[in-house]
Amino acid sequence: MPSHRDRILDQFTRQAVPFSGAPAIRNKEILNRIVQWAEAGPDDAVLDVACGPGLLACAFARVVRHVTGIDMTPAMLNQARKIQQEQRLSNLSWQLGDVYALPFLEGQFSIVSSRFVFHHLQDPLAAIKEMKRVCQPGGRVIVADMSPAPEKAAALNAAERLRDPSHVRAMPVNELRGLFDQAGLPSSHVTGYRMEGELEDLLSRSFPDEGDAERLRSIFADSIADNALDLNTRREHGKIFYSLPVAVLVARKGDA
């Protein structure tokens, strides 16, 4: 059986190009909003953890001194370098590495961020503790991730595991807040938004196991009646559209 690390590398090597080009993922308004929520400014040094194709890192780079993006998938870092070149940004660097053992000094960054990462992690508490470690006192730790209503989380997670075998578990807001508390980052500020999408477009950049795409189509169609997935699924012009709930948590690291 493949390890979870193997599943991530397999999925995100295949997803690198289509994921980086998806309009919902590239949405500049949302990216800029996350940068604003992090209170980023020209003196900041940012680390974007599990940066994927570097879209959030590039958004930060427009307003901060320097951004480092780290990811365990070489194909994602290749996309990040291409997007950096497209956007003509020079104040970024990219590094291969693991979210559980960040190769940086304690307090090296003033902002440490992640987006759409935590639902892939088997030990999200260990990851946020690492993010806190490399954040300087007074700096900000920011996490953006899908976050379903508690009573609908199990159904959404089951569907997501069909779509993406590297999915572990999306957590409701209170659980995400609890992670921050356990890591010593209390009083996290929570905002959120809905990410709009269309099912066939989503499947075109997903790599489910054989037969699971049809199961997903049925699950999404059935959820239109009762919103069982917390995706506000709806049918328009013969297509199924959805609206993914995303929570954004920002906490300031206290003085040592």
N, C-alpha and C positions, 0 to 999 in steps of 0.2 A: 504494500500500500504506500502511495506517495505521502511524504510528510506535508504538514501545513505549509512550510516554507516552499516546498516543491510546487504545491498548488498555486501559491502566490506568484512564483516565478513563471509558471506555465501560463496562468491567466493574464498576467500583466505584460508579459512579452507579446502575447497575441493581441491584447487590447491596446497596446501603446499608441499605435497610429490612429485607429478609430476613436478611442477615448479622447485623445488630445484634440481631435477635430470636431467633437460634438458641440453644437451651439450652446446647449445648456451648461456644459462644463466650462466653455470659454466666455460665458456671459460677463462682459466687462463691468456692468453695473453692480452685479453681485460681488465680483472680485474686489472692486473698489470700496464697496460697503464694508467688507471684511477688513480691509486695510484701515479704513476709518475707525471701525470698532476697536481695532488694536491700538488706536491713537499713535500711529506711526508717524515719524518725523525725520528730518534730515540727519539727526545725530544717531539714529538707531542702526544697530547691527542685528540682522534677522537670520534665524535658522528656520527653514521650512522642512519639517520632518515628514519622511515618506512623500516627497514632493511630486512624484509622478512626472508629468510632462512639464512641470515648472510654471504653470499658469499663475498660481498665486504668488510664487516667488517673483515672477516678472512684474506682477502688479505692485508688490512691495518695492521692487527695485526702482520704480519711478519716483518714489518719495523718500527713500532711506539712503543711508550711506553705503551699505553693502548687504547682500543677501547670499547666504549659503543654502543650497538645496541638497538634501541627502536622500537617497533611495536605494533599495536593495536590487532593483531591476535595471540592468544595463540598458535595455531597450527604452525604458522610460527616460533615463538620463540622456539618451541620444535625442529623443524628441525635445527634451528641455533645452538642449544646446541649439537645436534648430529654431525653436521658438524665440530663444534669446537673440539669435542672429536676425531673425525676421523683424523683431522689435528694436533692433539696434541698441541693445543695452550692454553696457560694459561692466557694471558693478555687481556681477554675479559670479559665483563659482559653484561647481557641482562635485559631489563626492558619493562614492558607493559606500553604503554602510547600513547598519541594523538599528532599528528604533529602540531596541532593548539595551544597546551598548553604544551610545553615541560617542564618536571619537573626538570629543572636544573637552576643553577645560571647564571646571565648575565656574559658573557665572560668566561665560564667554560672550553671551548674547543678551541684548536688551529686549528682544521679542522672540519667542519660540512658538511656532504655529504648526498646525496640521489641518488638512481638509480631506474629508471622505477617507479616513484612515482607520479610525477606531473600530468600525464594524468588521474589519479584517483581522483584528488582533485577538490572540488567545489570552493575553495577559495585559489588558489595557492599563491596569494600575501601574505595572512596572514601566510601561511606556511613558505615562504622564509623570512618574517620579523622575525618569531620565530627562524629560523636557524641563521639569522644575530645576534639576541639578545644573543644567547648562545655562539657565536663565539667571541673570544678575539680580541682586536684591533691588526691589523697586521696578523690575522689568515685568513684562506681561507674557502670560501663557494663554494661547488662544486655540480652541478646538472647534471645528465645524464638522458636523456629521449628521447623517440621517437619524431621526429621533422620533419614532412612532408613539402614538398614544399607548399607555401601558396595556390596556385591554386588547390592543390590536397588534402588539409587538410580535407575539408568537406566530401569527399568520403571516405577517410581512417577512419575518426572518425565514420561515419555511419557503416562501416564494423566492426570496433572494438567494437562498442556498441552491435552489434549482437553477436559477439564472447564472449564478457565479459560484462555483464550488469552493472558492477561496473565502466566501462570506462566512463570518462566525456569528455575530449577533449585533444588531443595531439596538441601542439602549434608549429607553425613554429619558426625558430631560432630568427627572429626579435621580436616576441612576448615574447619569453623566455628572451631575452636581455632586453626588456622593463620591465619585472618583476624585474629583478636585478636593473635596474635604479630606478624604483619606490620605491624599498626597501632601496635605499641608497647604492647600491653596483655597482657603475658605472664601466666602463672600464673592463667589464667581457671579459675574453679570451675564444674564442670558437674554439673547435676542434670537430671532429666527426668521425664516422665510420659506416659501414653497418653490421647489424647482419643477418647472413644467416640462413634460415630455410626452412622446407618443410611443406606444408599445413596440411597433415594428422597427422603429428607429433604434430603440433601446436594444432589441434583440439583434439588430444588424451589427452591433459592436460588442456583443456578448458571445460567450463560447460555452453554452451549457452542454451537459452530457447528452448523448443521443436520446431523443424522445422527450427531453425535458422542456424544450421550447413549446411543444404542443400542449403539454400540461400547464405551462405558464399562461398560454393564451386562454385556456379554459378557466384558470383561477382568476385572471384579470376580468374576464367577461362575467363570471359569477359574482365578483365583488361589486359590480356596478349597482346591484340592487340594495346592498346593505353597507357599502364602504368598509368591508371586512379588513382591508389591508391598510386603512388610513391613507389612501392615495387619492381619494376623491376621483376615482375612475369614472369615466363617462365615454359614451360613444358619439362621435360626430363624423358625418360623411363616411360612414363605414369603417372608421378607425377608432381605436381605443386610446384615449388620452389619460394622463395621470398627473398628479401633483404631489411630489415627494416632500414630506416635512423635514426640514433641516434646522437643527439647533446650533447656535454659535455661542460658546461660553468663553468669557474673558476673565482672567483673574490676575491680580497683581501679586508678585512674590514679595513677601514681607522681608524686612531686614534680617540678616543673619543674627 
